[in-house]
Structures are given as structure tokens and as C-alpha cells.
Amino acid sequence: MSFYWDRMDAWLEEDEEIFGHPTDPYHRVDVRASSRPVRVVLAGETVAESNQARFLFETNQPTRYYIPKENVRMDLLEPSENQSVCPYKGDAVYWSARIGGELHEDVVWSYPDPRPECPQIGGLMCFFNERVDDIFVDGAPVSKVETRWSRK
């Protein structure tokens, strides 16, 4: 049996509406506070640097580094109209970066009001590993991986 998610009026698990797609009972999302230094570089500029990141580990996804806004160069970011929904984390909003006159679209996202199961990332900023030049943790570059969010 199959169905078209975008043609459904609603999807319910018990009495709770599910957004985005049905959840998988074997899918985990774990968040851990870390004092390890994280630095994000885009177009040769350090756009974020923090010793207060939260590391998010999610089944079948690369580690994501959520950084407090006060450790992000918000002066380089412009809000995007794009949004997405994750049934595990909530509704995400996006920003693009303008560096040296070039616009780097949707390179960072945030969950302003995450689902109750994932409150630790609320309001923090997360850069796509796949769309920035480098992310460094403890001074070492994080390996690049291909995901559905990679730019071709």
C-alpha cells in the first residue's frame, strides 16, 4: 500500500497530528552540549565560532553543530523565505549568507520553537556541512558527506 503525503488532510498517531512525514520508531535524535571549539568558514570568512555548541546526532545523518546566535556573524546573514518541517525537531527557518557580494542561499537554519522532544536546539543556528567551505571541531576539519541537501 502507498499514499501521497501531500494529498493527505492530516496524519495522526493516536491523538497527535504528525507533520512532515510519519515518524520511525527506530529513528533517534540526540543532542549533547559541548565545550569543544567549533568554527564555520564560508567564502573564506569565519561566519561562526563557539565553545558552546550543541552536537546533534541523528540516525543516518551527519553530526550537526547548533551554535548560539551570539557566536554567529548575523551581520552576514539574510532571512530566507524557505521553511521546512521535521517531525522530530519541528519547523525550521533558513538564512542565506551574503559575503563579498555573493549570496550563498540557505546555508543555515534554526528551530525557533522546536518540538518538546528536542528543546536543546531552540533558537540555535546550524550550518549545512554540505554548503559551507569547512566546519572545524577542535581545529580539525569535519569530513564532507553527500546528502540530499548537497549542492550539485
N, C-alpha and C positions, 0 to 999 in steps of 0.2 A: 504494500500500500504506500502511496505517496500523496503529498499535498503541496500546495503552493502557499508558502508562508505569507507572501504579500497579498494573498486573496482571503486570508482568514480575518474574521472580525476581531477575534481575541483568542488567546491560548491560555488556558487555565491549568494549573497544577493545584489540585484541591481547590481552595477558595482564592488563591493568589494568581493574579494575572502575570504572565511571563512576557517580557519584552525582548525584542531582537531575534531570539530563536530559543527553542527548548533547551533546557539545561541538561547536562550529562552528569549523572551521579558519580562518575569516576573522574571528573574534571576538578582539579584543585587550583586554588588561588591563595598563596601565602605571602604575607608582607612582613618584612623584617627591617627594623631600624638599624642603621649602620653609621659608624663614625669614620669609615674608610673614605678617603677623598675621591670624589667623582668630578670629572671635568668634561664638558661637552664642547667640541670645536666644530664650527661650520664656516665655510668660506674663509678659513684662516683666522677667524675670530673666536675667542673663548666666549661662548654665549651663556654658559652656566658653570658654576664651580661651588661645591658644597662638601661639608663634612657632616651633613645632617640628612642625607638621602634615605629614602626607604627603598629597599630592593624588593621587587615584586616577582615572585616565581609562579608561573602559570603553566599548566600542563601543555606540552607541545608548542611553547612559545619561548623566545629568548628572554633572558632576565631583563626586566625593565627597571629603570632608575628614576624614581619620583623625587623631585627636588623642590624645596621650598621656594616660593616666588621671590623672596628677598635675596636668593642666591642665583637668580636668573636675570640676564640682561633684558628686562622687559622693554627698554627703550628701543630694542631692535625688533620687537615683535608687533604684529598687527593681527587683530582678531580676524578669524576666517568665518565665513558663513556656514562652513561644513560642520556637521554634528554626526555622532554615531551613538549606537546603544549596545551595551554589553549586558547580558542577563546576569553576569557575575559581579560586575563593577558599577554599572549604571549608565547615565547619559554623559557622553564626552563632548567637550567643545574643543576647537582647534585654533591654533595661531600659525601664521606664516612669519618668516624672518626676512627683513629687508637689510641686506648687507652690501655695501658698495654699489648701491643702485640696482642690485639684482634681488628679485623676490624668490624666496625658497618656500614654496607652498606647503602648508600643513605639515610642518616639521615637529610640532609639539602639541600635546593635548593635555587636558586636565578633566577631572571629575569634580565639579563644584559641589555636588551633593550626591556622593556615592551611595550605593545600596548599603543597608545596615550590616551586611556580612563583610564589607570591605571599607570600614570607616577611616583606616590609617592613611589612605591616599587622598582624602578630601582636600581640594584646593591646591594640591601639589602639581608640579609641571613634569611631564615626561616627554623626552625627545625620542623620536624614532631612531633606533640604532641604524636602520637601513637608509636613512635620509640625511644624516649628518656626516661630516668628514670622519670624525673619530669620537668615541667616548673612552675616557681613561678612568680606570679604577686602580687605586694605589699606584698611579703613574704608568700603568701598563695598558696598552690599547685593548679594548674589548673586541673579540673576533666578530667580523661581519657575517651575517647569515642572510640567506634569501628567504623572504616570507612573502605572503600575498600583499604586503604593504611596500615591498621594494619597488623602487622606480626602475623601469626598464630603459 
